[in-house]
Amino acid sequence: MKYNALMIILILFSTVVCSARGGDKVNGAKVALFNSSNQDYYALNHTNEKGEFAFFDIPSGYYYLIIRIPKKVFVDNLENREILRNLTDGGCNRSEGQMIFKIKDNCFSYNINCEDLTKSKFTPCLEITEEKDEYYVSIAYAEIIETVTIKGVFKNISTKNFKQYLESGTYSLCNEDDLIR
């Protein structure tokens, strides 16, 4: 009996800790590179069990980085909704290559290795489009000057972490005038 009670306590503890930290993979999420020159997808990739993805040998050109998130992964949460009500939709920490954003009652984090891509230019943007079965989220506009590999991570984050990131002062909204067209 003590063993069962201990197991229940451990399970509850790990659930609370994981929920507080966030960082779970977003099931069914796809990350895409959209070639803005010919208006077609260059590459489409699923995230792995850790939320990681990679695009190898991307040739020079102009691309949008897009995330496609199935609607079935969204969870309604009245407590989160109340916390998120007066917060901005998201922000970007350019020095760390991280963008955070919210859709409905859910928060997300997107990191790319832009600090390693010195011969390319990334301009963060946040545009969310709702489709029938999924959301399309434009994350960044990329001017690739030499062939590169883009690596990143896409995950859910807790509402608490989303709020802390925004309140840290290191995240700012993207300026539409900064976009390269």
N, C-alpha and C positions, 0 to 999 in steps of 0.2 A: 504494500500500500504506500509506504514511504517513497519507494522508487517511482511509482506512478505520479504521485504528487510532485516529486522533484522534476520529473520529465515535463509535466504541465507548466511548472514555474519556468523552466528553461525555455520552453517553446514560447511562452508569453513574453519573456524577457527579450528573446531574440527578435520577436515580431515588433516589439516596441522600439528596440534599438534600430532595427532596419528601417522602420517607418520614419523615425526621427531623422536619420541621416539621408534617406532617399538614395538614389543612385541605382535603381533597378533598370534592367533592360526594358525597352519598350517593344513588346511582342508585335511582330508583323511590320515593324517600321522599315522603310526603305529609304536609302540615301541615294540621291541622283545628282549627276552633273548634266546640266542643260546647256548646250552650245548656243549662245545668243546670236552667233553669226548666221547659222543655218536654221535656227528655231527647232532643233531636234535634240533628243536625249543623246548624250555621248556615252554615258554609262549609268547603270542602275545596280545597286548593291544592297543586300540585307545586312543588318548588324548581326554580330555573333552573340554568343551567350553572355558576353561581358558588355555588349553594346558597342563594340569596336567595329570599324569598317576601314577599307582602304581602296583607293583608286591608283593603279600603277600606270606609269608611263603616259601621263596626260600630256598631249602635245600643246605647243603654244596656241593661244587663242583666248577667247572671252567666254566665260562660263558663269552660270548661276549654280550655287550649291543649294539643293532642295531636299527637304525631308517630306516623305509621304507617310502620314500616321493614320492607321485605320480607326474609324470612329468607335469600333467595338472595344478599344482599350481604355476609353475614357470612363471615369468614375465620377458620379455626382456626389458631392460632399458639401453639405450646407456650411459646416464649420470653415472649410477652406474658402468657400465662396465669400464668406463674411470677411476673412482676413485679406483676400485678394481684391476685394471690391474697390478700394481706393489706391491700389498700387498700379504703377505703369505696366504695360503689357510685356515689357522685357528690357533687356539692356545687353551691352557688350563690353567685355574687358579686353581691349585690343592687345595689351601686352601679354596676356595669357592665352589668347586665341579662344576665349570662351564666350558663348552667348547663352543667355537664359531667357525663357519666354513662358507665357502662360496661355492656355486655351481652356476656356470654361473653368472648371475647378482643379485643373491639372497643371503641373509645372515641369519644365524640361530644361536640360542642360546639353549644350552641343559644343564640343571642343575639337579644334583642328590644329595640326602642327604648323601653323602659319609662321611661327618663329624660326622654323627650319627652312622655310621657302623664301630665301632672301632674293631670288630672282623672279619673284612673282608678287603681284599686288592684290591684297584681299581687302575689299571694302564691305564691312558688315551692313546688312539690310535685314529688315524683318517685315515680311509681308505674308499674311495668313489668308488663305483662300479655302473656303468650305465647299467641298464637292459632295456628291450623294453619299459615298461610303468612306470618305477619308478627307483629311485636311492636307493641303499642300502648303508647306512653310518654306519660303525663300529665306535663306540664312545669310548668304554672302555673294558678292559679285567678285569674280576672280579674273584677273588679267595674268595669264600664264605666259611668261616670256621664253622660258626654256622648259623642255620636258621635265616633269616632276612626278612625284608620288605624293598623294594627299592621304593622310591617315587621320582618324578621329574617333570620337566616342560620342554616342547619343544615348541619354538616359533620362528616366523620370527623376525629379528631385522633390524633396519635401517642400511644402508651403513655407515652413519655418526657414529652411535654407534659402529659398527664393527671396523671401523678405530680407534676410540677413545680407545676401549678396547685394540687393538693391540699396540697402541702407549703408553699406560699406563705403559708398562713394566712388568705387572703382569701376562701376558699370554705368555706361551712358547710352542714351538712345542713339540710333543711327540717324544721320542727317541725309535726307533724300538728295540734297545738292551734291553730296560727296560721290554719288554713284557715277561710274564710268558707263557710258552707253555705247 
